[in-house]
Amino acid sequence: MPIEQDNSDDYGEREMVFDYLDDLRDSGLTNMFGAGPYVQREFGLDKQTARAYLGEWMRTFASRHPS
């Protein structure tokens, strides 16, 4: 389920979640496939929304972080 980017609030939340996931990845605290519950707790999101953000973050990681 892709996250809509036409709503500025959703876009802002998306950016905050992506920044959080980048930091979580850099910390090495968890394997990113297990990051959904971290996003749920940090942002008060339901499981489906947290997984949607995580999936989008994973799909777009390479384009946002070119080597």
N, C-alpha and C positions, 0 to 999 in steps of 0.2 A: 504494500500500500504506500505509494509515494506521498510525501508530505506536500501539500499545496504551498506554493510560494507567492501567490497573489495577495495574500493577507499579510500586511506588514507585521502584525503581532506574531503570526505563525513563523514568518521568516526570521524575526528576531529570536524567537524561541529556538528555531532550527540552528541558528548560528551559535547560540549559547550552548546548546546540546553538543554540537560538533566541536566547539572549543573544549568543552568538558571531556568529550571522548578522546580528543587529541592529547589532552593532559593525562587522562587515565592510561592511555596507551604508553605514553612516555614514562609514566611512573612504574610500569611493569607489575602493578598490583594484581591484575587479572588478565587472563586470556580474553581477547576482545569478543570471542564468541559467547562469553559469559557476562558481558557488560550490561545486558538488558536490565537486570535488577538494580544495578548501580544507577542507571539513568532514571528508573522508576522512583527510587528513593530520593535522589538529588532534586528532581524536578516535579515530584508528585504526580507522575503520569501513570496511566493504566498500562498494563502489559503490552497490549497491541500497539499503542502509540510509541512506547519506548522501543519496541522491536522494529517498528517502521523507521524511526529515526536511526537506529543502529544499522539497519539494512542499507538505508540510503547513505549513511556515513561510509560504510564498507564499499559500496558500489562506486562512490565518488572519490575515495581516498587518493588514488593515484593521480587523478586530474587536479586535485587540490594541493597535492604535495609532490610535484614533479622531482625526479631525482637529479 
